[in-house]
Amino acid sequence: MKWFKRFQMSETTFNQINSLPEEMQLKFYKALCNYGLNSIEPDFSGTDNAIWIPMKDLIDNSRRRSEINSDNGKKGGAPVGNNNRKQATLSEINRNQPNIASVMREAEMHGYYIDAETAQDFLACELEPAWFGTPHSFIEFVAGKIDEKYSDKLTGERKALFISAVKSLNGAWNDFRNEYPDWLSKKQRADYVANVKKARNNRPEICKCGGKLVGSGDGVMYCLECRCNTVFDEKNLKWIYQGNGGSDDTETA
């Protein structure tokens, strides 16, 4: 029984086959096509089988995701009560949804000029809306990856690769979608650390009482006049004055 009229081959599999000796490559390309299109498994053993197993797993995982997405679509999305289905007003949905103009601006900001039709394709390719229009968006991630991996190619070629990678046509670039959340988390953590450092270094010089503040740089400033402390609140990225009765949650000047 056939599974698909097409199948999805990831960039990882493509690179894996290309790293094999040339005399082995055709064998694995044929094995992928036979398995992906006709569900015929190759009769591999030993080293060949060890190379084949992760390729097969990627096709199987892609098939399972497609079946789940198809089933959810027929049911109208995730079931009510599921954490993936958020109850929101129409105004909230419209406010949080990216639009064609914003996607075009975002791509241009990262070095790629796209037209409205391509921007619409980006919005229609099953990406999370939250992956657009935010610091360290999916577009930024893909643009950086393409510029890094294909720096030797001409601008037009890189643009074509960028568009293909964002849309992940036929799942060929699904690795980027799988890698993006971890990349984003690391970027956000680095931003937070940088913001903490910047706010901490912006130490106040004058206490709330008007006295001069002195400190050792450990997150505590001491007033020579009122003998009270002003401490750094890392959660809110503020220096907070603490009187004799404790913190009054007032940011110092």
Secondary structure, 3 states (H helix, E strand, C coil): CCCCCCCCCCHHHHHHHHCCCHHHHHHHHHHHHHHHHHCCCCCCCHHHHHHHHHHHHHHHHHHHHHHHHHHHHHCCCCCCCCCCCCCCCHHHHHHHCCCHHHHHHHHHHCCCCCCHHHHHHHHCCCCCHHHCCCCCCHHHHHHHHHHHHCCCCCHHHHHHHHHHHHHCHHHCCHHHHHHHHHHHHHHHHHHHHHHHHHHHHCCCCECCCCCEEEECCCCEEEECCCCCEEEEECCCCEEEEEECCEEEEEECC
